[in-house]
Amino acid sequence: MRQVLSYLLLQLLHICVCKRFEPTWESLDTHVAPAWYDEGKLGVFMHWGLYSVPSFGMASAGSEWLWQRWMGNHEPDVSQYMKSNYAPNFKYQDFAPMWKAEFFDANAWADLIEQSGAKYYIITSKHHEGFTLWQSNVSWNWNAVDAGPHRDIIQELADAFRSRTNVHFGMYFSLFEWFHPLYLYDQQNNFTTREYPKQIAIPQMYDYVTKYRPEYIWSDGDVSTPEYWQSQEFLAWLYNDSPVRDNILVNDRWGAGTSCKHGDVKACADRFEPHSKVKFKWEDAMTMDKRSWGFRRNANIEDFYHIKDLIKLLIKTVSLGGNLLVNVGPTSDGRIIPIFQERLLQLGSWMKVNGDSIYKTKQWRVSNDTAQQLTWYTSTDEVVSAFISEWPLDNVVLLHQPVPTLMTFVTMRGTDVKLSWKGVVGKPGLAIDLSNVHANRPGDWAWSIVLHFVR
């Protein structure tokens, strides 16, 4: 009985002391992001939907924008593509029965993401076309259960990732739909009416949170105001009363004017790459195919990031306090094409060697050293890591920012060798000799030199 009373008392105290968030930005902006996000540093994004069937993109926009480019913008290249490859009366909705997903294996995807070294994963639950990857009750016959694959894609992925406890599961959600009649009605009324959010978007948001319990909600669609979307009210419920309130993370796209201002993490814009320190936690959401977020059948080899450039971007992002979110687009039949697999596995192999200089690190007092070659820094309470992406011809790395002592010793991730070093005459810094690891250097793309400042 005493144990029961103690438990009830603790629960009561928890209820009393837990902060309640008000539906205002002043209150919501005090929300503290879960620690796993900043510690994880690397995530994988996937854009998958009906656009994956035609999988056609040009330099003007990615494949995921095909419907808008075809029927909204009437772009000549897209119109000609559709005219040449589909029947005269073909409609975008006709892609639905063509989306089979016959090779889709959620566990295989989860295995690949786990091997990539990523610590979180995001799937497009609904893009701007409006087709949902779960059976939304307000999107009848325009979802992956009633049409297309006839599978609850979100449930399969949620189950697969939750069986892997070191990868957090998240969901992208587009607030708006290009051609939904209710959205077009509100748009024509200059958003003075709110039929689309009331009948479609808001019910979907509460539905997917309750059903699938994502740990990261990646909202998108900075059209109209957050008041039109009732974003503050939704976020207050999310933080206060939702089933994910104790471990939820959100981004910054909750209506016009919210990007780079609100949310737990700021993506600010696609491919956001600040070149100096910023005062908030940020994310570079980028895509491995430089021209598209969805899969493109007409992509060429030069359109894909080389692994060396991808790793350099990861290092720079983490050194400046951000996370890197790398997107790949699956095929309509559910495959991750080999070049995407290769890049993700290469990332994973590099992280196995250098992950301790990435995961759970923080910004150092300076981000980079440009005196000799561009060198980026991260730190922990115990060490400072200096990343180089080009091996010096003379096997000597000159670092001008660290201030060593006689007790300082230097190593390289992936080796057991202590590297010799000497001070720079008349200046701070040190010159590190890599000769002892030159013949058996750990990897080919970038290396992390670790400075141990013994107290």
C-alpha positions as CSV (number, residue, x, y, z in Angstrom):
1,M,0.0,0.0,0.0
2,R,2.8,2.4,0.9
3,Q,4.4,1.7,-2.5
4,V,1.2,2.5,-4.3
5,L,0.8,5.8,-2.4
6,S,4.4,6.7,-3.1
7,Y,3.8,6.1,-6.8
8,L,0.6,8.1,-6.9
9,L,2.4,11.0,-5.1
10,L,5.2,11.0,-7.6
11,Q,2.6,11.0,-10.4
12,L,0.8,13.9,-8.8
13,L,4.1,15.8,-8.3
14,H,4.9,15.2,-12.0
15,I,1.6,16.6,-13.1
16,C,2.0,19.6,-10.8
17,V,5.6,20.6,-11.8
18,C,5.4,19.8,-15.5
19,K,5.4,22.9,-17.5
20,R,2.3,23.7,-19.6
21,F,2.9,25.4,-22.9
22,E,0.6,28.1,-24.1
23,P,-0.4,28.4,-27.8
24,T,1.9,31.4,-28.3
25,W,5.3,31.6,-29.9
26,E,6.7,33.2,-26.7
27,S,5.7,30.1,-24.8
28,L,6.3,27.4,-27.5
29,D,9.8,28.7,-28.2
30,T,10.9,27.7,-24.7
31,H,10.4,24.1,-25.5
32,V,13.6,22.1,-25.1
33,A,14.5,19.7,-27.8
34,P,15.3,16.0,-26.8
35,A,19.0,15.4,-26.4
36,W,19.1,12.6,-29.0
37,Y,18.8,15.0,-31.8
38,D,21.9,17.2,-31.2
39,E,23.8,14.1,-30.2
40,G,22.9,12.2,-33.4
41,K,24.1,14.7,-36.0
42,L,23.1,12.7,-39.0
43,G,19.7,11.8,-40.4
44,V,18.3,10.3,-43.6
45,F,15.2,11.7,-45.4
46,M,13.2,9.8,-48.0
47,H,10.7,11.3,-50.5
48,W,8.3,8.6,-51.7
49,G,4.9,9.1,-53.3
50,L,3.0,9.0,-56.6
51,Y,5.7,11.2,-58.2
52,S,8.0,8.2,-57.9
53,V,6.0,6.5,-60.7
54,P,6.8,8.9,-63.5
55,S,10.1,9.8,-61.7
56,F,10.8,12.6,-64.1
57,G,12.7,15.7,-63.1
58,M,14.5,18.5,-64.9
59,A,16.9,21.3,-63.8
60,S,13.9,23.6,-63.0
61,A,12.5,21.3,-60.2
62,G,12.6,17.8,-58.8
63,S,10.4,14.9,-59.7
64,E,8.3,15.4,-56.6
65,W,6.9,18.6,-58.2
66,L,5.8,17.0,-61.5
67,W,2.0,17.6,-60.9
68,Q,2.4,21.3,-60.1
69,R,4.9,21.8,-63.0
70,W,2.5,20.0,-65.4
71,M,-1.0,21.3,-64.4
72,G,-0.1,24.4,-62.4
73,N,2.9,26.0,-64.2
74,H,2.3,24.3,-67.5
75,E,6.0,23.9,-68.1
76,P,6.7,22.9,-71.7
77,D,9.3,20.2,-70.9
78,V,6.9,18.4,-68.5
79,S,3.9,18.9,-70.8
80,Q,5.9,17.3,-73.7
81,Y,7.0,14.4,-71.5
82,M,3.4,13.6,-70.4
83,K,2.1,14.0,-74.0
84,S,4.8,11.7,-75.3
85,N,4.5,8.9,-72.7
86,Y,0.9,8.8,-71.6
87,A,-2.6,8.6,-73.1
88,P,-4.3,11.9,-74.2
89,N,-6.8,11.8,-71.3
90,F,-4.3,10.7,-68.7
91,K,-4.7,12.4,-65.3
92,Y,-2.2,12.6,-62.4
93,Q,-4.6,10.4,-60.3
94,D,-4.0,7.6,-62.9
95,F,-0.5,7.1,-61.4
96,A,-2.1,5.7,-58.2
97,P,-2.8,2.2,-59.5
98,M,0.6,2.2,-61.2
99,W,2.4,2.5,-57.8
100,K,2.9,-1.1,-56.8
101,A,5.8,-1.0,-54.3
102,E,6.2,-4.7,-55.0
103,F,9.9,-4.7,-53.7
104,F,9.3,-2.5,-50.7
105,D,10.8,-4.0,-47.5
106,A,10.6,-1.7,-44.5
107,N,13.1,-3.8,-42.6
108,A,15.6,-3.7,-45.5
109,W,15.3,0.1,-45.5
110,A,15.8,0.3,-41.8
111,D,18.8,-2.0,-42.0
112,L,20.4,0.3,-44.6
113,I,19.7,3.4,-42.6
114,E,21.2,1.8,-39.5
115,Q,24.3,0.8,-41.4
116,S,24.6,4.4,-42.7
117,G,25.4,5.7,-39.2
118,A,22.3,7.9,-39.3
119,K,20.6,8.3,-35.9
120,Y,17.2,9.5,-37.2
121,Y,15.0,8.8,-40.3
122,I,12.2,10.9,-41.9
123,I,9.6,9.7,-44.4
124,T,7.2,11.9,-46.4
125,S,3.9,10.9,-45.0
126,K,2.2,13.3,-47.4
127,H,3.8,15.6,-49.9
128,H,2.1,18.6,-51.7
129,E,0.2,16.2,-54.0
130,G,-1.8,15.2,-51.0
131,F,-1.5,11.4,-51.3
132,T,-1.0,10.0,-47.8
133,L,1.2,7.0,-47.0
134,W,-1.3,5.9,-44.3
135,Q,-5.1,5.4,-44.4
136,S,-6.2,8.9,-43.6
137,N,-10.0,9.0,-43.0
138,V,-10.1,12.5,-44.6
139,S,-8.2,11.4,-47.6
140,W,-10.5,8.6,-48.8
141,N,-9.2,6.7,-51.8
142,W,-6.2,9.0,-52.0
143,N,-3.9,7.1,-49.7
144,A,-1.6,4.1,-49.9
145,V,-4.0,1.7,-48.2
146,D,-7.1,2.4,-50.4
147,A,-5.1,2.8,-53.6
148,G,-1.6,2.3,-55.0
149,P,0.4,-0.3,-52.9
150,H,-2.6,-1.1,-50.6
151,R,-0.3,-1.1,-47.7
152,D,0.1,1.1,-44.6
153,I,3.6,2.3,-45.5
154,I,3.9,4.5,-42.3
155,Q,3.0,1.6,-40.0
156,E,5.5,-0.8,-41.7
157,L,8.3,1.8,-41.4
158,A,7.4,2.8,-37.8
159,D,7.5,-0.9,-36.8
160,A,10.8,-1.5,-38.6
161,F,12.6,1.5,-37.1
162,R,11.2,1.0,-33.6
163,S,12.8,-2.5,-33.6
164,R,16.1,-0.7,-34.0
165,T,16.4,1.4,-30.9
166,N,19.3,3.5,-32.1
167,V,17.5,5.1,-35.1
168,H,14.6,7.6,-34.3
169,F,11.5,7.6,-36.5
170,G,10.2,10.9,-37.9
171,M,7.5,12.0,-40.4
172,Y,7.5,14.8,-43.0
173,F,4.0,16.3,-43.5
174,S,3.0,18.9,-46.1
175,L,0.5,21.4,-44.6
176,F,-1.1,22.1,-48.0
177,E,-2.1,20.4,-51.2
178,W,-1.7,22.0,-54.6
179,F,-5.0,21.0,-56.1
180,H,-7.3,20.0,-53.2
181,P,-10.7,21.7,-53.8
182,L,-11.0,23.0,-50.2
183,Y,-7.4,24.4,-50.3
184,L,-8.2,26.1,-53.7
185,Y,-11.4,27.5,-52.2
186,D,-9.5,29.0,-49.2
187,Q,-6.8,30.3,-51.5
188,Q,-9.4,32.0,-53.7
189,N,-10.8,33.7,-50.6
190,N,-7.3,34.9,-49.7
191,F,-7.3,32.4,-46.8
192,T,-10.1,34.3,-45.0
193,T,-11.9,30.9,-44.9
194,R,-10.3,27.9,-43.2
195,E,-12.1,24.9,-44.8
196,Y,-9.0,23.0,-45.8
197,P,-7.2,23.0,-42.4
198,K,-10.4,22.3,-40.5
199,Q,-11.5,19.4,-42.7
200,I,-8.2,18.0,-43.9
201,A,-4.9,19.1,-42.6
202,I,-5.6,19.4,-38.8
203,P,-7.4,16.1,-38.5
204,Q,-4.6,14.4,-40.4
205,M,-2.0,16.0,-38.0
206,Y,-3.7,14.7,-34.9
207,D,-4.3,11.4,-36.6
208,Y,-0.8,10.6,-37.6
209,V,0.7,11.7,-34.2
210,T,-1.8,9.5,-32.3
211,K,-1.4,6.5,-34.6
212,Y,2.3,6.4,-35.3
213,R,3.9,8.5,-32.6
214,P,6.8,10.1,-34.6
215,E,9.7,11.5,-32.6
216,Y,10.4,14.2,-35.2
217,I,7.7,16.1,-37.1
218,W,9.1,17.8,-40.2
219,S,6.4,20.2,-41.2
220,D,6.5,21.9,-44.7
221,G,4.6,24.4,-46.7
222,D,5.1,28.1,-45.7
223,V,1.9,29.3,-47.3
224,S,-0.6,31.4,-45.4
225,T,-0.2,32.3,-41.8
226,P,0.3,30.0,-38.8
227,E,-3.1,31.2,-37.5
228,Y,-4.7,29.8,-40.7
229,W,-3.1,26.4,-39.8
230,Q,-3.7,26.8,-36.1
231,S,0.0,25.8,-35.7
232,Q,0.4,27.3,-32.2
233,E,-2.6,25.3,-30.9
234,F,-1.4,22.1,-32.4
235,L,2.1,22.6,-31.0
236,A,0.8,23.3,-27.6
237,W,-1.2,20.0,-27.7
238,L,1.9,18.2,-29.0
239,Y,4.1,19.5,-26.2
240,N,1.4,19.2,-23.4
241,D,-0.9,16.3,-24.0
242,S,0.0,14.2,-27.0
243,P,1.4,10.7,-26.7
244,V,4.8,11.9,-27.8
245,R,5.0,15.0,-25.5
246,D,8.1,13.7,-23.6
247,N,10.3,13.1,-26.6
248,I,9.1,15.2,-29.6
249,L,11.1,17.4,-31.9
250,V,9.7,19.8,-34.5
251,N,11.2,21.9,-37.3
252,D,10.4,25.5,-38.1
253,R,7.9,25.4,-41.1
254,W,4.5,26.1,-39.5
255,G,3.2,28.9,-41.8
256,A,4.5,32.0,-43.5
257,G,7.1,33.8,-41.4
258,T,8.0,31.0,-39.1
259,S,11.0,29.6,-40.9
260,C,14.3,30.3,-39.1
261,K,12.3,31.8,-36.2
262,H,10.4,29.1,-34.4
263,G,10.5,25.4,-33.8
264,D,13.1,23.2,-31.9
265,V,15.4,23.1,-34.9
266,K,15.7,25.6,-37.8
267,A,16.1,24.3,-41.4
268,C,15.4,27.9,-42.6
269,A,15.5,26.8,-46.3
270,D,16.3,23.7,-48.3
271,R,20.1,23.1,-48.4
272,F,20.7,25.7,-45.6
273,E,24.4,26.1,-45.2
274,P,25.6,28.9,-43.0
275,H,29.3,29.7,-43.3
276,S,29.8,30.8,-39.7
277,K,28.3,30.1,-36.3
278,V,24.6,30.8,-35.8
279,K,22.8,31.2,-32.5
280,F,20.3,28.4,-32.9
281,K,20.2,24.7,-33.5
282,W,20.0,24.2,-37.3
283,E,19.8,21.5,-39.9
284,D,21.0,21.2,-43.5
285,A,18.3,19.3,-45.3
286,M,19.9,18.4,-48.6
287,T,19.5,15.7,-51.2
288,M,22.0,13.2,-52.6
289,D,20.6,13.8,-56.1
290,K,21.5,17.5,-56.5
291,R,18.4,18.2,-58.7
292,S,15.6,16.3,-57.0
293,W,14.2,15.0,-53.8
294,G,12.1,12.3,-55.4
295,F,13.7,9.5,-57.5
296,R,14.6,10.5,-61.1
297,R,15.0,8.0,-63.9
298,N,16.7,10.6,-66.0
299,A,19.5,11.4,-63.5
300,N,23.1,11.2,-64.6
301,I,26.1,10.2,-62.6
302,E,27.3,13.8,-62.2
303,D,24.0,14.7,-60.5
304,F,25.0,12.7,-57.4
305,Y,27.2,13.9,-54.6
306,H,30.6,12.1,-54.4
307,I,31.1,10.6,-51.0
308,K,34.1,12.8,-50.4
309,D,32.0,15.9,-50.9
310,L,29.2,14.5,-48.8
311,I,31.6,13.8,-45.9
312,K,33.1,17.3,-46.2
313,L,29.6,18.7,-45.9
314,L,28.9,16.6,-42.9
315,I,32.1,17.8,-41.1
316,K,31.4,21.4,-41.9
317,T,27.8,21.2,-40.7
318,V,28.7,19.5,-37.4
319,S,31.6,21.9,-36.8
320,L,29.2,24.8,-37.2
321,G,26.7,23.3,-34.8
322,G,24.2,21.8,-37.2
323,N,22.8,18.4,-38.2
324,L,23.0,17.0,-41.7
325,L,19.8,15.4,-43.1
326,V,20.6,13.5,-46.3
327,N,17.7,12.7,-48.7
328,V,17.4,9.8,-51.1
329,G,14.4,9.0,-53.3
330,P,13.2,5.3,-53.5
331,T,11.9,4.0,-56.8
332,S,8.1,3.4,-57.2
333,D,8.6,-0.4,-56.8
334,G,10.3,0.2,-53.4
335,R,14.1,-0.1,-54.2
336,I,16.9,2.1,-53.0
337,I,19.0,2.3,-56.2
338,P,22.7,1.1,-55.9
339,I,24.3,4.5,-56.0
340,F,22.2,5.6,-53.0
341,Q,23.0,2.4,-51.2
342,E,26.7,2.8,-51.9
343,R,26.8,6.4,-50.6
344,L,24.9,5.5,-47.4
345,L,27.1,2.5,-46.8
346,Q,30.2,4.6,-47.4
347,L,28.9,7.1,-44.9
348,G,28.5,4.3,-42.4
349,S,31.9,2.9,-42.9
350,W,33.4,6.4,-42.4
351,M,31.3,7.0,-39.3
352,K,32.5,3.7,-37.8
353,V,36.0,5.1,-37.8
354,N,35.3,8.7,-37.1
355,G,32.0,8.8,-35.3
356,D,33.4,9.6,-31.9
357,S,34.5,13.0,-33.5
358,I,31.0,13.6,-34.8
359,Y,28.4,12.1,-32.4
360,K,27.7,13.9,-29.1
361,T,30.2,16.6,-30.0
362,K,29.8,20.3,-29.6
363,Q,31.3,23.4,-31.3
364,W,34.8,24.3,-30.3
365,R,35.8,28.0,-29.7
366,V,36.6,28.2,-33.4
367,S,35.0,26.2,-36.2
368,N,37.9,26.1,-38.7
369,D,41.5,26.9,-39.4
370,T,42.3,28.3,-42.8
371,A,46.0,29.1,-42.2
372,Q,47.3,26.2,-44.3
373,Q,44.3,24.3,-45.5
374,L,40.7,24.2,-44.5
375,T,40.5,22.3,-41.2
376,W,37.3,21.9,-39.2
377,Y,37.0,21.3,-35.5
378,T,34.6,19.6,-33.1
379,S,35.1,19.0,-29.4
380,T,34.0,17.1,-26.3
381,D,34.9,17.7,-22.7
382,E,38.0,15.5,-23.1
383,V,39.3,16.2,-26.6
384,V,39.3,18.4,-29.7
385,S,39.1,16.8,-33.1
386,A,40.6,18.4,-36.2
387,F,39.3,17.2,-39.6
388,I,41.4,17.2,-42.7
389,S,40.0,16.2,-46.1
390,E,43.3,16.3,-48.1
391,W,46.3,14.4,-47.0
392,P,49.4,16.7,-46.9
393,L,52.1,15.9,-49.4
394,D,54.8,16.3,-46.8
395,N,52.8,14.4,-44.2
396,V,52.7,17.4,-41.9
397,V,49.5,19.1,-40.7
398,L,49.9,22.6,-39.3
399,L,47.1,23.7,-36.9
400,H,47.2,27.3,-35.8
401,Q,44.2,27.4,-33.4
402,P,45.0,24.8,-30.7
403,V,47.3,25.8,-27.8
404,P,49.1,22.6,-26.7
405,T,50.9,22.0,-23.5
406,L,53.8,19.6,-22.8
407,M,51.2,17.0,-21.7
408,T,49.2,17.2,-24.9
409,F,49.3,14.0,-27.0
410,V,47.8,13.5,-30.5
411,T,46.2,10.5,-32.2
412,M,44.2,9.8,-35.3
413,R,40.8,8.0,-35.3
414,G,41.2,4.5,-36.7
415,T,44.7,4.0,-35.5
416,D,46.5,3.2,-32.2
417,V,49.5,5.3,-33.1
418,K,50.5,8.4,-31.1
419,L,51.5,11.1,-33.5
420,S,54.6,13.2,-32.9
421,W,54.2,17.0,-32.9
422,K,56.1,20.1,-32.2
423,G,55.2,23.7,-31.5
424,V,55.3,26.5,-34.0
425,V,58.1,28.9,-33.3
426,G,56.8,32.3,-32.1
427,K,53.1,31.3,-32.7
428,P,50.3,29.3,-31.1
429,G,49.5,26.0,-32.7
430,L,51.3,22.8,-33.5
431,A,52.8,20.9,-36.5
432,I,51.7,17.2,-36.5
433,D,53.7,14.5,-38.3
434,L,51.5,11.9,-40.0
435,S,54.4,9.8,-41.3
436,N,53.7,6.9,-39.0
437,V,50.2,6.5,-40.3
438,H,50.8,7.4,-43.9
439,A,51.1,3.9,-45.2
440,N,48.1,2.6,-43.3
441,R,45.9,5.7,-43.3
442,P,42.3,4.8,-42.0
443,G,40.2,5.5,-45.1
444,D,40.4,7.7,-48.2
445,W,38.0,10.6,-47.8
446,A,38.7,12.6,-44.6
447,W,40.5,12.0,-41.3
448,S,40.1,13.2,-37.8
449,I,43.1,14.1,-35.7
450,V,42.4,14.0,-32.0
451,L,44.1,16.4,-29.6
452,H,44.1,15.1,-26.0
453,F,44.7,18.0,-23.6
454,V,45.7,16.3,-20.4
455,R,44.8,18.3,-17.3
